């Protein structure tokens, strides 16, 4: 399956965000006493980032996905995995890691919901 446009832009669009987030989270617990998960819940609740939502809206407009058929957990998964990598290494994931998440995890999950 050809990689959709919205996924090839994933690494580039998140690189700056990931670098800043790593710096912020490294001092988060010390300054607020909150874990990254607690902080995220306070700031965002269960919502996707606006940039993430826009990526999926454009993909839907092109007919690449039907967000109504894809569980929110699946839509959040590539970003959750990238966030995990960021928090574990305090460095932006490599392009190879982003491609692995997309090609080996996310696209196969999308296929299962496209066929159901």
C-alpha positions, 0 to 999 in steps of 0.5 A: 500500500502506498503511504498516504501523504498525511503520514509522510508529513508526520516526522517533519511536522512533529520534529520541532514539537518533539524537541520542545516537548522533551525539554518541557517534560524533563522539568515538568515533574520537578516544577509542578509535581505532575506526570506528563500524563496528568499534565496532558489530561489537565491541558487537553483532556482526551482531545487530539492536537489541532494539527493531528485533527487537521491531518486526519481531516485532510486525509478524509477529504482525499478519501484515504480514511473514514475517521468515523470507522476508525477508533480514536485509540487507533488514530491516537496510536502513532502519536502516542508511540512517538510521545513514548519514544520522546519521553524515553529518550528525550530526543526526537525519533529517527525517520526510520522509527517514524516509518516503522510506526507508520508502515508496521503498526498504523497502516495495518491497523487502518487496513483492518478498519477499512475492511470491516 
